[in-house]
Amino acid sequence: MNQHTTTLLVIGGGPGGYIAAIRAGQLGIPTTLVEAAELGGTCLNVGCIPSKALIHVAEEFEKASHFASGSALGISVQAPRIDIGQTVLWKDGIVGRLTGGVAALLKKSGVRVVKGWANIVDGKTVEVIRDGESPQRIGCQHLLLATGAHATELPFMPFGGKVISATEALSPRTLPGKLVVVGAGYIGLELGIAYAKLGSQVHVVEAQERILPAYDNDLTRPVAIALKGLGIQTHLGSSVLGLDQEGMAVRIRNAAGEESALGADQVLVAVGRRPNTRGYGLEKLRIDMDGHFIKVDDQCRTSMRDVWAIGDVTGEPMLAHRAMAQGEMVAEIISGKRRHFSPAAIAAVCFTDPEVVVAGVTPQQARAQGIACIDASFPFSANGRAMSLESKDGFVRVVARSDNHLIVGWQAVGKAVSELSAAFGQSIEMGATLEDVAGTIHAHPTLGEAIQEAALRALGHALHI
Amino acid sequence: MGIHVIKMPDIGEGIAEVELVMWHVKVGDAVTEDMILADVMTDKATIEIPSPVHGTVAMLGGAAGQVMAVGADLIHIEVEGEGNLKAQASASSAPAKPAGPAPAPAVQPAPPVVAVPAQAAAGGATPASRAAASPASARVAREPGERPLASPAVRKRAWDMGVELQFVHGSGPAGRILHTDLEAYVARGVQGAPSAVPGGYRENHTEQTIPLIGLRRKIAQKMQESKRRIPHFSYVEEIDVTELENLRTRMNEQWGKERGKLTVLPLLARALVVALRQFPQMNARFDDDAGIVTQYGAVHLGVATQTDAGLMVSVMRHAEARDLWSCASEIGRLADAARTGKASREELSGSTITISSLGPLGGIVTTPVINHPEVAIIGVNKIVERPMVRQGAVVIRKMMNLSSSFDHRVVDGMHAAQFVQAIRALLECPAMLFVE
């Protein structure tokens, strides 16, 4: 049997795992990373990046369609057509470049990458299995679990045939005429909107009473309006019963108990993600779990000494940037530094149209925590740049403590607001007050001015409203 | 000019890591062939690494105290001619970066000794009392559980300094802790401590962080390994050594000058050799991973030796083939070698049973830790004169206890007791030591 030993062994080459490995390599820790599929994990291969690529294509296509049907901008074009095969090729090219880049970075940091399926033997030993090769045994001092998560399956409507997960939805061979999306969370809506823009007839079914149930009403209202504008039909408070006998339609039941059927060429199930905790010998370690997730402390230590876990497998929020920060931290701790995972905020972005971004707490959450707070919004309808982008819907909202004006949360909805997340995260992490942001000159004309104006408004003297 | 690379050598027995104990050279030093470059240490022995070439030291692969992988670049020496390092474009463009997989992690324990203010350990009450002592600067009005407000850079710096931000006053807007607050806190923590109360009666808030490196780390690992793996069974018996001591005195009077003085240890070694003939199961090594006990004909006697650096076990090979004086001189020689750090690997490994003696500090009872993977250790306690009852009369006898531990997985209590009783019989009637 092939055998080698290392100091740090990382299972999983997603954003958490590869960042941990790169940082460890930089710090001179002998590191091996095991990945069964492509480097980059869900994020690069079947998540963040390809979905944004597809969303971009859908946006461009919709723009052209919009122009074809007459535009106030004075642009006219002929009816556009789309070659979805070429779209997927283009997207795969981007993914390929990025995963290749990750491989190069790992190599540069001196990380050994082993392709294959990891199987934990014990807390210090992992066996890697690869088709047609004898298993390779790797010994390590530190074991880092960065195994990620997978799309949750509905037991009565498992994946296969026309029932697909986001993974398949990101590599369509043809565009479905009728698409039913189960789940109005961010994954379902991002893809639902993209498919609608590409020309599919989209229905979205959600068990709760509103879309994007994780966000408040003010934030989701512009998204709901946009869905209507795109012709996407939402079925809220409805549960999915399964495919009908012929497999041609999805049966649903609304809150009143009435059943109906939605014709479907494809059914995208996006009802959440489950941590990957099976199939690689995790149970042999008998470490403490937190529900389905691996339980970790604020240093990402599991209950077993020198076994660490980061990213989606450790719980919410399941976000690539959280996993990356954890991965970097674990590498530094292993190198002997004192570190803790204690972010003041982790921004989350929803790439719907309009986009939604949140960092820190909402006014409701702050009040629920017993924080006396003030909040103020500044609408994009009063922002010149937003108008020039044909985007008047949406706003930026700030939440701050009443006593010392410390900013505890930001929310925004609108076109291209995802880029505001940097400013949101930074101001909270730095401990900025309303006065700090209000006193910072924001460049004109940009969407960012709405940030300054929201802070000014919270202080009672907004200038443009 | 070329670069000659010396890699961390494989010292055998499948060791993957070697600790770099000391450098004898630094970058820029001229070295000659056979000059000692560094001392490295494995589980057992300290080994000197000599230079095979003439040249100038170009790079050191690690700092003293680091554990380095076998095969990692230990040192680069600039030599006349080609050297053995292939000229690589990448190597020349990034000269500062060690080529091999370098420092293992555990060995960067920040600065070796860090004094930190200990409010962290003292809990919530301390800040309040401190606030009273130094008014303006020490206000901390944070609710328990409330998150101290500080930028990521300040947080990171506090972790590096070992400061709990919870107890640091923030002077910035909204009580934000600034770099200057952190500096003020640390400065106060160090000089603020010795104040108010004169004399030695005052709270001492210093803490020392002492990294476990070198021999101390090896000892810690060995001890933990032994106690974790071996269920120890200990047995103590008192032994009347009056006769033995008489004999030893006589021998020292008669032959002390020409053959050297004897301590109790050679006599005890002889008793062990004789007793082990009857109890071969005690003279063994238990490979518990493989589930195999190996009994040895040879008695390689480990002798626990205290050195300045810590405990070491030097090994007297073939005790069964040595007379008392040969034993004595070998024990003395090994102890010297261990204390001066020049004992070879062979002299520090391969024992089959071990004796542990604290000499005059031997105490009444000890609970010796078995030298894994052996199965028995004999601890020697001090000799004292005690009133004993012999044939109805109280007499003064020289008494010595033996405290022994056995691996209860492979040695039963009954046999352990019989073994110690056999040793006792030999020591109480020393003539039996010499009956073949």
Interface residues (C-beta under 8 A of the other chain):
Chain A: T5 T7 L8 L27 G28 I29 P30 G110 Q141 H142 I334 S335 G336 K337 R338 R339 H340 S342 A344 R401 N404 H405 L406 E429 M430 G431 T433 E435 D436
Chain B: A16 A69 P98 P101 A102 P103 A104 P105 A106 V107 Q108 P109 A110 R147 L149 A150 S151 P152 R155 K156 W159 D160 G162 G172 P173 A174 G175 R176
